[in-house]
């Protein structure tokens, strides 16, 4: 699918930009556009600016829309397939600061002036978050294992796994502007280590963050994070600068919509059946908002309209994110509990008919009798399961109705098999729930019998 996208954009670029050959061309560097595109050339003090982004953004549609393209070796760009609206257009790139925004509309040629960064600190504000996060000091390999670290922490690699992959970074873009500085509204503290201790206790995700820092040598880790933000506050910048996009990277077209709200987060989304990406062409996109809200975002990418669908739960006493403890006030939301989802929708998939299947919490943790010891269910005989923390739900866009599906196994991610039964396989998420579950969706859709259709 990635190849198809790149091929499409390459074709678009070749159509949109004229050939340099032939006497009939108006100019070798001319940019040709249609009535749905904005195009032109970006220049700086030294001439054409290659490999910089040109951004067009509008709030003149039902939902905020932005498109981003990259200039070629001559500084030329074409932003294609723009809905009719007035756009703010500007230039961003490594070695630059954002240029002034210029208003334009589809069908117009717009030449832009890039603005060079006055110094390394200004330039670094546009670097990817990882360039900043790489400045975090890491305990040397010789310090593992050592006193003060959890017994399970045997190597530097394990430490890095938690701070990079399987812990903090799971939910946060560490190194972005929000994480590489301590916000004054967080409070007053004797030192930055205390500020970091408060930071990871902020908001409704506090328990998860506290648990993850506890997998490290907590006090040392807090000091290392404090040292990181202190050095940045004192003016330190990444030692390496990123390279501007090269080659096929310059053929990328990125389209962005705002299709949720500031209090929700989009954990995942789906637009098609991953086994057959022709399913649901130009159709609605569906989001998963996990703990934040039960109003799942839906985007129409053709009409640029964002709506929501409310996913129900079977039991009104289903656990809710609203019950998550706030240990320290958030610098953004204070003591407010902004998350309130009972369904905890984690991951969606589309089937070949365009139905949307979600891993979703529909009830409390206690499993029905057919899952437990003493049941005659084949899976229960082999491996009885007392509790599950998340189950399944299916949304049919044709009827606009949800079907809630009880499962013995906890669900986290889900994936359709390439078989005649369209078996839906799920992983549980975490070693404490290490059960692999599946649902024969063909059988379930025919019978409605969740117990007989699962294992």
C-alpha positions as CSV (number, residue, x, y, z in Angstrom):
1,X,0.0,0.0,0.0
2,X,2.9,2.4,0.8
3,X,4.3,1.7,-2.7
4,X,0.9,2.6,-4.2
5,X,0.8,5.8,-2.3
6,X,4.3,6.8,-3.4
7,X,3.5,5.8,-7.0
8,X,0.4,8.0,-7.0
9,X,2.3,11.0,-5.7
10,X,5.1,10.5,-8.1
11,X,2.6,10.4,-11.0
12,X,0.9,13.5,-9.6
13,X,4.2,15.3,-9.5
14,X,5.1,14.4,-13.0
15,X,1.7,15.6,-14.3
16,X,1.7,18.8,-12.2
17,X,5.2,19.9,-13.1
18,X,6.2,20.5,-16.7
19,X,9.0,18.8,-18.6
20,X,12.1,20.9,-19.0
21,X,12.5,19.6,-22.5
22,X,11.0,21.2,-25.6
23,X,10.9,24.8,-26.8
24,X,7.2,25.2,-26.2
25,X,7.6,25.1,-22.4
26,X,7.3,28.6,-20.8
27,X,10.3,28.1,-18.6
28,X,12.4,25.3,-17.3
29,X,11.4,26.0,-13.7
30,X,7.8,26.8,-14.4
31,X,5.2,25.1,-12.1
32,X,1.9,24.0,-13.7
33,X,-1.2,23.5,-11.5
34,X,-4.9,22.9,-12.0
35,X,-7.8,24.6,-10.3
36,X,-7.5,22.4,-7.2
37,X,-3.9,23.0,-6.4
38,X,-1.6,25.7,-5.1
39,X,2.0,25.7,-6.5
40,X,5.1,27.8,-6.8
41,X,8.7,28.2,-5.9
42,X,10.4,28.7,-2.5
43,X,13.6,30.7,-2.4
44,X,15.9,31.9,0.3
45,X,18.9,34.2,0.5
46,X,21.0,31.7,-1.4
47,X,18.4,30.8,-4.0
48,X,15.9,27.9,-4.3
49,X,15.2,26.0,-1.1
50,X,15.1,22.3,-1.7
51,X,13.6,19.7,0.7
52,X,11.6,22.1,2.8
53,X,7.9,21.8,3.7
54,X,5.2,24.0,2.3
55,X,2.1,23.9,4.5
56,X,-1.4,25.0,3.5
57,X,-3.9,25.2,6.4
58,X,-7.5,26.2,6.6
59,X,-10.3,26.5,9.1
60,X,-12.8,27.3,6.4
61,X,-14.1,23.8,6.1
62,X,-16.3,21.8,8.5
63,X,-13.1,20.5,10.2
64,X,-9.6,22.1,10.2
65,X,-7.5,20.8,7.3
66,X,-3.8,21.0,6.5
67,X,-1.8,19.7,3.6
68,X,2.0,19.4,3.6
69,X,4.3,18.8,0.6
70,X,8.1,19.1,0.1
71,X,10.0,21.2,-2.4
72,X,12.1,19.6,-5.2
73,X,15.7,20.4,-6.1
74,X,14.6,23.6,-7.7
75,X,12.5,24.7,-4.8
76,X,9.3,24.0,-6.6
77,X,6.2,22.6,-5.0
78,X,2.6,21.6,-5.8
79,X,-0.1,21.1,-3.1
80,X,-2.7,19.0,-4.8
81,X,-6.4,18.2,-4.3
82,X,-7.3,21.1,-2.1
83,X,-11.0,21.7,-1.3
84,X,-12.2,25.2,-2.2
85,X,-11.3,27.4,0.8
86,X,-8.9,30.2,1.8
87,X,-5.6,28.8,3.0
88,X,-2.7,30.1,5.1
89,X,0.4,29.0,3.4
90,X,4.0,29.0,4.8
91,X,7.4,27.4,4.7
92,X,9.0,25.3,7.3
93,X,12.3,23.4,7.1
94,X,15.5,22.4,8.8
95,X,17.8,25.5,9.1
96,X,14.8,27.8,8.9
97,X,12.2,29.3,11.1
98,X,8.6,29.4,9.9
99,X,8.0,32.0,7.2
100,X,5.2,34.5,7.4
101,X,1.8,33.0,6.5
102,X,0.4,34.1,3.2
103,X,-3.3,33.7,2.2
104,X,-4.0,31.9,-1.0
105,X,-6.6,29.7,-2.7
106,X,-6.6,26.7,-5.1
107,X,-5.8,27.5,-8.6
108,X,-3.1,30.1,-7.8
109,X,0.6,30.3,-8.3
110,X,2.3,31.4,-5.0
111,X,6.0,32.0,-4.7
112,X,7.3,32.0,-1.2
113,X,10.3,33.3,0.7
114,X,12.0,31.1,3.3
115,X,13.3,32.6,6.5
116,X,16.7,31.4,7.7
117,X,17.1,30.6,11.4
118,X,19.1,33.3,13.2
119,X,21.0,30.7,15.3
120,X,21.3,27.0,16.2
121,X,18.8,27.3,19.1
122,X,16.1,28.8,16.8
123,X,16.7,26.1,14.2
124,X,16.5,23.3,16.7
125,X,12.9,24.2,17.7
126,X,11.9,22.4,14.4
127,X,13.9,19.3,14.9
128,X,12.1,16.0,15.4
129,X,11.4,15.2,19.1
130,X,13.8,12.3,19.1
131,X,16.8,14.7,18.4
132,X,16.0,16.4,21.7
133,X,15.2,13.1,23.6
134,X,18.6,11.8,22.5
135,X,20.1,14.4,24.8
136,X,18.9,12.4,27.9
137,X,21.9,10.9,29.7
138,X,21.8,7.1,30.0
139,X,23.5,5.1,32.8
140,X,26.6,3.4,31.4
141,X,26.5,-0.3,30.7
142,X,28.9,-1.0,33.5
143,X,26.3,0.2,36.0
144,X,24.0,-2.8,35.4
145,X,23.0,-4.6,37.5
146,X,23.6,-2.3,40.5
147,X,22.2,-1.3,43.8
148,X,19.2,1.0,43.6
149,X,17.8,-0.6,40.5
150,X,15.0,-3.2,40.5
151,X,16.2,-6.7,40.6
152,X,14.8,-7.4,37.2
153,X,16.8,-4.6,35.6
154,X,19.9,-6.5,34.4
155,X,21.2,-4.4,31.5
156,X,21.4,-1.0,29.9
157,X,19.3,-2.4,27.1
158,X,16.4,-3.1,29.5
159,X,16.7,0.4,30.9
160,X,16.6,1.9,27.4
161,X,13.6,-0.3,26.4
162,X,11.6,1.3,29.2
163,X,12.5,4.9,28.4
164,X,12.4,4.5,24.7
165,X,10.0,1.7,23.6
166,X,8.1,-0.2,26.2
167,X,7.3,2.5,28.8
168,X,7.4,6.3,28.6
169,X,7.4,6.5,24.8
170,X,4.4,4.2,24.5
171,X,2.1,7.2,25.1
172,X,4.3,10.3,24.8
173,X,6.3,12.0,22.1
174,X,9.2,12.6,24.5
175,X,11.4,15.4,23.3
176,X,8.6,17.6,21.9
177,X,8.1,21.1,23.2
178,X,5.6,19.9,25.9
179,X,8.0,17.3,27.4
180,X,11.4,18.9,27.1
181,X,10.5,21.8,29.4
182,X,8.8,22.0,32.8
183,X,5.7,24.2,32.6
184,X,5.5,26.9,35.3
185,X,1.9,26.1,35.9
186,X,2.9,22.6,37.2
187,X,3.9,24.4,40.5
188,X,6.9,25.5,42.5
189,X,9.6,22.9,43.5
190,X,12.9,22.9,45.2
191,X,14.5,21.3,42.1
192,X,13.7,19.8,38.8
193,X,13.8,16.2,40.1
194,X,10.9,17.1,42.4
195,X,9.1,18.8,39.4
196,X,9.5,15.6,37.4
197,X,8.1,13.5,40.2
198,X,5.1,15.8,40.2
199,X,4.9,15.7,36.4
200,X,4.5,11.9,36.2
201,X,1.8,12.1,38.9
202,X,-0.3,14.6,36.9
203,X,-3.6,13.8,35.4
204,X,-5.5,10.6,35.1
205,X,-2.6,8.6,33.5
206,X,-0.6,9.0,36.8
207,X,-0.8,5.4,37.9
208,X,0.5,4.2,34.6
209,X,3.4,6.7,34.6
210,X,4.3,6.0,38.2
211,X,4.3,2.2,37.5
212,X,6.7,2.7,34.6
213,X,9.1,4.9,36.4
214,X,9.1,2.3,39.1
215,X,10.4,-0.2,36.6
216,X,13.6,1.9,36.5
217,X,15.8,3.0,39.4
218,X,13.3,5.7,40.2
219,X,15.3,8.4,42.0
220,X,18.2,8.1,39.6
221,X,15.8,8.2,36.6
222,X,14.1,11.4,38.0
223,X,17.5,13.0,38.3
224,X,18.4,12.1,34.8
225,X,15.2,13.5,33.4
226,X,15.7,16.6,35.6
227,X,19.3,17.1,34.3
228,X,17.9,16.7,30.7
229,X,15.3,19.5,31.1
230,X,17.7,21.7,33.1
231,X,20.4,21.6,30.3
232,X,17.8,22.4,27.7
233,X,16.5,25.3,29.8
234,X,20.0,26.6,30.0
235,X,20.3,26.7,26.2
236,X,21.6,23.2,25.2
237,X,20.5,22.0,21.8
238,X,20.9,18.6,20.0
239,X,24.4,18.0,18.8
240,X,23.3,16.7,15.3
241,X,21.0,18.4,12.8
242,X,18.5,16.3,10.8
243,X,18.9,16.1,7.0
244,X,16.3,17.6,4.8
245,X,14.0,15.1,2.9
246,X,15.8,13.5,0.0
247,X,14.8,11.5,-3.1
248,X,11.3,9.8,-2.8
249,X,10.8,11.5,0.6
250,X,10.1,14.7,-1.4
251,X,7.2,13.0,-3.2
252,X,5.1,12.7,0.0
253,X,1.8,14.5,0.5
254,X,0.5,14.6,4.0
255,X,-3.1,15.5,4.8
256,X,-4.2,16.3,8.3
257,X,-7.6,16.8,9.8
258,X,-8.7,17.8,13.3
259,X,-11.4,15.2,14.0
260,X,-11.6,15.0,17.7
261,X,-11.3,17.5,20.6
262,X,-8.6,18.8,23.0
263,X,-9.7,16.6,25.8
264,X,-9.6,13.3,23.9
265,X,-6.7,11.4,22.4
266,X,-6.8,9.3,19.3
267,X,-5.1,6.0,20.1
268,X,-5.7,4.4,16.7
269,X,-7.7,4.6,13.5
270,X,-8.8,2.5,10.6
271,X,-9.9,3.2,7.0
272,X,-10.0,-0.1,5.3
273,X,-9.7,-3.9,5.5
274,X,-6.0,-4.5,5.9
275,X,-6.3,-7.7,3.9
276,X,-7.9,-5.8,1.0
277,X,-7.1,-2.1,0.9
278,X,-9.7,-1.5,-1.8
279,X,-12.5,-1.9,0.8
280,X,-14.2,1.4,1.9
281,X,-12.4,3.5,-0.8
282,X,-13.0,7.2,0.0
283,X,-15.2,6.0,2.9
284,X,-15.4,7.1,6.5
285,X,-12.4,6.7,8.9
286,X,-13.0,5.5,12.4
287,X,-11.0,6.4,15.5
288,X,-10.3,4.6,18.8
289,X,-10.1,6.9,21.9
290,X,-9.2,4.4,24.6
291,X,-9.8,5.9,28.1
292,X,-10.6,9.4,27.0
293,X,-14.2,9.3,25.6
294,X,-16.9,7.0,24.4
295,X,-17.8,9.4,21.6
296,X,-15.6,7.8,18.9
297,X,-14.5,10.2,16.2
298,X,-15.5,9.6,12.6
299,X,-14.0,11.4,9.6
300,X,-15.4,11.9,6.1
301,X,-12.2,12.6,4.2
302,X,-14.1,13.6,1.1
303,X,-16.5,16.1,2.6
304,X,-14.0,17.0,5.4
305,X,-16.6,16.5,8.1
306,X,-15.9,15.1,11.6
307,X,-18.7,13.5,13.6
308,X,-18.9,11.0,16.5
309,X,-20.6,7.7,17.3
310,X,-21.3,6.8,20.9
311,X,-20.4,3.3,21.8
312,X,-22.5,1.8,24.5
313,X,-21.6,-0.7,27.3
314,X,-23.7,-3.7,28.4
315,X,-23.5,-3.0,32.1
316,X,-24.0,0.6,33.5
317,X,-21.6,-0.3,36.3
318,X,-18.7,-1.0,33.8
319,X,-15.5,0.6,35.1
320,X,-14.9,4.1,33.9
321,X,-11.8,6.2,33.3
322,X,-13.5,8.9,35.4
323,X,-12.5,6.8,38.4
324,X,-8.8,7.0,37.7
325,X,-7.0,8.8,40.5
326,X,-5.4,12.2,40.0
327,X,-2.3,12.3,42.2
328,X,-1.2,15.8,41.1
329,X,-3.0,18.6,39.2
330,X,-2.4,18.7,35.5
331,X,-0.6,21.8,34.2
332,X,-3.2,21.9,31.5
333,X,-6.5,20.8,33.1
334,X,-5.8,21.2,36.8
335,X,-7.8,18.7,38.9
336,X,-10.4,18.1,36.2
337,X,-11.0,14.6,35.2
338,X,-11.3,15.0,31.5
339,X,-11.4,11.3,30.6
340,X,-14.7,9.5,31.2
341,X,-14.8,6.4,28.9
342,X,-16.2,3.1,30.1
343,X,-15.7,1.4,26.8
344,X,-11.9,2.0,26.6
345,X,-11.8,1.3,22.9
346,X,-8.3,0.4,22.0
347,X,-8.0,-0.9,18.4
348,X,-10.4,-1.0,15.4
349,X,-10.4,-3.2,12.2
350,X,-12.6,-3.2,9.2
351,X,-13.9,-6.5,7.6
352,X,-14.5,-7.0,3.9
353,X,-18.1,-5.7,4.3
354,X,-16.9,-2.5,5.9
355,X,-18.1,-3.4,9.4
356,X,-15.9,-2.0,12.1
357,X,-14.7,-4.3,14.9
358,X,-13.3,-2.8,18.1
359,X,-11.6,-4.1,21.2
360,X,-13.8,-2.6,23.8
361,X,-14.8,-2.9,27.4
362,X,-18.5,-3.8,27.6
363,X,-18.8,-4.9,31.3
364,X,-16.9,-5.4,34.5
365,X,-14.0,-7.9,34.8
366,X,-15.8,-10.9,36.2
367,X,-16.4,-13.4,33.4
368,X,-19.6,-15.2,32.6
369,X,-20.0,-18.8,33.8
370,X,-19.2,-20.4,30.4
371,X,-15.6,-19.1,30.7
372,X,-14.9,-20.5,34.1
373,X,-13.9,-23.8,35.7
374,X,-16.7,-26.3,35.5
375,X,-18.0,-25.0,32.2
376,X,-18.4,-27.5,29.3
377,X,-17.0,-24.9,26.8
378,X,-14.0,-26.6,25.1
379,X,-11.7,-23.6,25.9
380,X,-12.9,-23.4,29.5
381,X,-12.1,-27.1,29.9
382,X,-8.6,-26.5,28.6
383,X,-7.9,-23.2,30.2
384,X,-10.6,-21.6,32.4
385,X,-10.4,-17.8,32.6
386,X,-12.0,-16.0,35.6
387,X,-11.6,-12.3,34.4
388,X,-11.3,-10.2,31.3
389,X,-10.6,-6.5,31.2
390,X,-11.7,-5.7,27.6
391,X,-14.0,-7.6,25.2
392,X,-15.3,-6.9,21.6
393,X,-17.8,-4.7,19.8
394,X,-18.9,-4.4,16.2
395,X,-20.3,-1.3,14.5
396,X,-22.3,-1.7,11.3
397,X,-22.3,1.6,9.3
398,X,-25.4,0.4,7.3
399,X,-27.6,0.1,10.4
400,X,-25.5,2.5,12.5
401,X,-25.8,0.1,15.4
402,X,-23.3,-1.5,17.7
403,X,-23.2,-5.2,18.7
404,X,-21.5,-6.0,22.0
405,X,-19.7,-9.3,22.1
406,X,-18.7,-11.0,25.4
407,X,-15.4,-12.8,25.5
408,X,-13.6,-14.9,28.0
409,X,-10.3,-13.5,27.0
410,X,-9.1,-9.9,27.4
411,X,-8.6,-8.0,24.2
412,X,-6.0,-5.4,23.2
413,X,-5.1,-5.7,19.5
414,X,-7.1,-7.5,16.9
415,X,-6.4,-8.9,13.4
416,X,-8.5,-10.7,10.8
417,X,-7.2,-14.0,9.5
418,X,-7.0,-14.9,5.8
419,X,-9.6,-17.7,6.1
420,X,-13.2,-18.4,5.0
421,X,-14.5,-17.8,8.5
422,X,-12.9,-14.3,8.8
423,X,-11.5,-15.3,12.1
424,X,-10.8,-12.4,14.3
425,X,-7.7,-13.0,16.5
426,X,-6.9,-10.9,19.5
427,X,-4.0,-10.4,21.8
428,X,-4.5,-9.6,25.5
429,X,-1.9,-6.9,26.3
430,X,0.5,-7.6,29.1
431,X,1.8,-10.8,30.6
432,X,-0.9,-10.8,33.3
433,X,-3.5,-11.4,30.6
434,X,-1.4,-13.8,28.4
435,X,-4.3,-15.5,26.6
436,X,-4.8,-15.6,22.9
437,X,-8.4,-15.4,21.9
438,X,-10.3,-15.7,18.6
439,X,-13.8,-15.2,17.3
440,X,-15.3,-17.0,14.3
441,X,-17.0,-13.9,12.9
442,X,-18.8,-15.8,10.2
443,X,-20.4,-18.1,12.8
444,X,-21.2,-15.2,15.1
445,X,-22.9,-13.1,12.4
446,X,-25.0,-16.1,11.4
447,X,-26.0,-17.2,14.9
448,X,-25.4,-14.3,17.3
449,X,-23.9,-16.9,19.7
450,X,-20.8,-15.4,21.2
451,X,-19.9,-18.4,23.4
452,X,-20.1,-20.9,20.6
453,X,-18.2,-18.7,18.2
454,X,-15.1,-18.1,20.4
455,X,-12.1,-19.9,21.8
